[in-house]
Amino acid sequence: MKLKTAQRHQVKLRIGLSGASGFGKSYSALLLAYGITNDWSKIAIIDTENNSASLYAHLGDFNVLSLNAPYSPERYIEAIKTCEKANMEVVIIDSITHEWQGKGGCLNIHEKLGGRFQDWSKVSPRHQEFIDTILQSELHVITTVRSKIDYSMDSASNGKTKVVKHGLKSITREGFEYELTANFELINENHMAKASKDRTGLFMDKPEFIISSSTGRKLMQWCNEGLTIKQAKTEISNCTTIDGLRHLYQKYHGLKKEVYPFILQRKTALESISNHVIPLETIINQTKTNTNAVNSK
C-alpha cells in the first residue's frame, strides 16, 4: 500500500442525463460528448432506443453499437467493454432504463425468478456489476435514463381540484444518481436542463440552460484544473519511451492541442535515437567475428 497525492486529471467523468421521452437526451448527450473529446470518431453510443442515434448522424462520424433485447446487465457490460477495446474516449449509454425495466432487464429477471423479496439476492449482484463497470471504466461515461412525470390531484384554495406536476422520476434503480460526477435533468421539450447533482460546482443552483458542446468543455477544464503547459513540456522532454508519450497524451487530454507538437517532436527524437542504436545481437556477433579472426592468426 502506498499513499499518493490525489490529482483531478485522473478522474473520468460520469455524467447522467435524465428526462421524459422527446426532451432531447440523445442529442444533448452527443453534444456533451463532443465537448469532452473534440473528436467525433472517439465517441461511441450504445443505442437501445431503436437506432435513434442514427437520427443525429449529421452531427459527425461518431460510432454506434446497437443493443437489442434481452437487456441483461451482462449484455450492457459486454457493450461497454467493446467500446473500451476500440479505444474510444467517451461512451454514451442511451439508455440505462432498459437494463432495469426492459425485456430481459433486472425487473424482468426478478419476475421470472418468482418475484419474491429473496430473489433480489440473485438479481442485485448482477445489477451492481453493471454499475461497477460504469464507475470503473477507463472511458468518460455519459448515461441517459428515461423519466416519468409524476402528477397528483390536489385541492386548490378555491376548493376546486387541480392537477399538480411533482417533477420527474428516473426509471432505474434508486440511488444511481449519487454515483455520478453530475446529473442533468432535461425538464421540457425545449431541451432546457438543470443540475440535480453536481460535484464540480459548475452548474448547481444555476439558471436552467441548454446543454451544448461548451458544457463538455467546461467539465474537461474542471478535470484538468491545475495542469499546465510547463509541467507537460517537462514530462514530455524527460520521457524515454513511445508508450510513455501515449500515456502523457492521455494525461494532458484537456490540453492536447497545446501538447501535441511537443509529443510529436519528442517521438521523432526517440525514433531517431532508436534507429542509431546497434542491436545487442549485432554487437555479440561482431565480437565473436573479431575474436575468431584474432584466434586464427
N, C-alpha and C positions, 0 to 999 in steps of 0.2 A: 504494500500500500504506500502511496505517495501523494502528499498534498501538492496542489499547484494552483496558481492564481487563475481565477475564472476570467475568460475572455469572451465578450459578447459575439465576436465574429464567428465563434464556433457553433453558435445557435442556428438551428434550422427552423424556419418559420412553420408554424402550424396554424393555418387560418381557416376559420369557418364562415360560411355564408348560409344563412337560413332565410326562408321566405316562402310564401304561397306560390302555387303554380302561376306562371306568367309574370312574375315580379322581376325576372332578369338575372337569375342566379348563374346560369351557364355563361352568359355574355359577360357579366361582371367578373366572374372567376378567370376568364381568359384574359381580360384586360389587366387584371391584377397580376396574373402570372407573367404577362409580358413586361410589366413594370419591374418585376423582380429579376428577370433574367435578360431582358432586352434582346431575346433571340427566340423567335417562334419555333425554330427547329429543336430547341431544347425543352419544349413544353409537351407533355403528354396528358391527354384527358381520358380517364376511364369512364366510358359513356354507358350508363344503364338506362338512359332516357329515350330509347327507341331511335338512336342515331341522331339525336337533336343537335349534337356538337357540329355536325356537318353543315348545319344552317349558317354557321359563322365561319365557313372556310375562307370567305373573302378577307378576313382579318389577317391571315398569314398562314404559313405552312407548318402548322402545329400537327402533332401526331395524335391519332385516335385509336383506342383499344376498346372495341365494343364488347360489353359484358351482358350476356343474356341469362335468363333463369336456367338453373337454380342459383339464387343469390346467397349462397352459403358464405360464411366468414372465410373459409379456406379458398374459395374462388377469388374473393377480393384480395386476399393475401398474395395469391399467385399473380394476379394482375399488377399489384404494386411491385413485386419482385421483378416482373418482366420489364417494367419501366426503369428500375434501378440498373438492371443488366444492360439496358440500351443506352446507359449514360445520359439519361435525362437530367435536367436540373430542377424542374418543377413538375409535380404530378397533381392533376386535378381529379378528385373522385366525385363524380357527378351522377348519382348522389349516393350517400351512405344510407339513406332511408330504406332502400331495398334490402340491405343487409339485415335490417331489423324486422321489417314487416312485409317484405316482398315474398314471392314464391320461392321457397327453399331457404328463406331467411330465418332469423332466430325465433321469432314468434311462431312461424310455421313448423320449425323443428320441434319446439316445445309442445305444440299441439299434437304432433304425431307421436311424441313420446308418452302422451297421456294427459298432458295439460295440468299435471299435479305440481304443487309447490316444490316437492323434492326433485322434480325433473329438471329444475333450473340448475342443479349441481352438474348436469351434463352439458347444458347449453351455455351457461355463463363463462366457463373457461374458454370456450371456442370464440365467443364474442370478445373476451378480454385479449385473446391472442391477436385478433384483428385490430383492436385499439392499440396494442403494444407495437404492432407492425407500423402503424402510422407514426407513433411517437418516436420510434427508434430508427425510422428511415433516414438514409443519408441524403434524401432529397427534401426540398421545400414541399410541403403538402398543403393543398387547398381542398377542403371538403365542402360540399353543398348538402343541404338537408331540407327536405320539404317541411313546410309548416302548415298547420291548420289554424284557422281563425276561430277563436272561442267567443261565443255570444251568450248572453243571458237576457231573460225578460225581467226588467226591473220596473218598479213603480216610480213615476215622476212626481214632482212636488204638486202638480195639479190633479193627482190621482189617476192619471192615465198610465197605461202600460207602454213601455218603450223598449226597443232592442238596444242593448249596450254591448259594444265591442270591447273585449278584455285583452286583446293582443294576440300574438302568435305563439303557438306551442309546437316545438320541433318534434318531428316524428322520428325519433331514435331513442335509444335508452337514455334515461335521465342521467345527467352528470357529465356527458361528453364535453359540453362547453367549457367546463372547468379545466380541461386538459390543454386548451388551446392558447396560443400566443394572443390571438384576438379573434373575436367573433362579431360579424356584422349582420344585423337584421335588415333585410330588404322589406320595407314597410308598405309599399304600394306599387301600382303598375308603372309609375314614373321612374322606377329603379332607385328611389331615394333610400338611403341607408343610414343606420345609426349603430354605434358600437354598444353591444351589450356586455362585452368582456374585452379588456384591453390592458395587457401587461406592459405595453410600450408607453402608454400615457399620451399617445399622439392624437387619439380620436375620442377618448372617453369624455362624456359630458360636453361634447361639441355639437354645434348645429348639424342637422341632417344634411347629407351630401350625396353626390353620385360617385360611385366607385369608378376609377379610371386607372390607366397605367401609372399615373403620378402617385396613386395610393400605394402601389407596389414599390415604387422607387423610394418613397418615404420610409417604408418598412425596412428596405435594404439599407438605407442610410442609418437607421436605428441599429441594425445588426452590426454594421461596420464602424460604428462610432468609436473613436479612439485610434483607428488605423490611419497611418499617414504614408504619403509617398516616400518620405525619407526613410522610414522604417522598412518599407517594401524594397527600396533600392539596396539597402544594406543587406537584407536577407538574400536577395537575388544574386548580388555580387559574391556572396560567400557560399552560394550553392554549388555543389560539385557533381550533381547528377541530373540527368534529364527528368527522372521520376520526381526528384526534389523540386524541379521547376514546375512540374504539373501540379504538385501539392500547393506550391506558393500561388499559382494562378487561381486555384480554387479558394485559397485562404483570403486573397485580396479580390474576391469576385466583384465586390461593390466598386472597386477601383480598377477594373480590368482594362478599361480603355487607356488609363494612365500608365499601368504597369506593363502592358503588352509589349511595347517597344523594348523595354529593358529585359523582359523574359526572352524575346527573340534574339536580342544581342548576346545574352549570356548563353543561350542554346547554341548559337553559331560558334561561340568561343569554345564551348565544351566539346562540340563535334570536331573542331579543328585540332584540339589537343588530342582527342581520341584517335584521329587519323594519323597523327605523328608518333603515337606510342607503338613501339615494337612489341608484338605479342611475346609472351613468355616462352611459348613453344619454339618460336623462331630463334630466340636467344639461346635456348638449350641446344637446338640443332647446330647453330653456328659454333657453339662451344665444343661440341663433340667433333665437328669437322676440323676445327683448328687443332684439337688435341690429337686426333688421328694423324694429321699432317705432321705434327711435331714428332710423334712416335715413329712414323715411317722413316724419318730422317735418321 
